């Protein structure tokens, strides 16, 4: 069975400080009769670093609606792993800068990615490796248990019509890498 999900929607700290944001989301979900569990909102880690009580409260209200929250660009800010428990996120996106440095002689990056994946697993968070561009990155992330991968290895950004064509050409699996 194929479950349709919307592409993630980026939100900023401005929305987290908008007192009517959650009400507007609720009204739109009701108006268009959308299952909130298929909606994913992304916030950047730097947005969370600046989060105050109002922001966290807004995130909790969004989460209570059933909407999934993803922490984007993880590893680039200053969120301590222990702080993750305070935020109602369900997914971490490992920043592309880590993925880019996987092939370097220095093993610090691979160790950091392993740590992020391990922590995410302990918090029962899904993970996405951003910016996968080659087979070595792909293999490493899969071997380490990363849940999802995205990047130019699979496809460059596409216009909607081109995406629809690609989906129909490849039997709805356009972005699976085949060896």
Secondary structure by P-SEA (a helix, b strand, c coil): cbbbbccbbbbccccccccaaaaaaaaaaaaaccccccbbbbbcaaaaaaccaaaaaaaaaaaaacbbbbbcccccccccccccccccccbbbcccccccccccccaaaaaaaaaaaaaaaaabbbbbbcccccaaaaaaaaaacccccccccccccccaaaaaaaaaacccccccccc
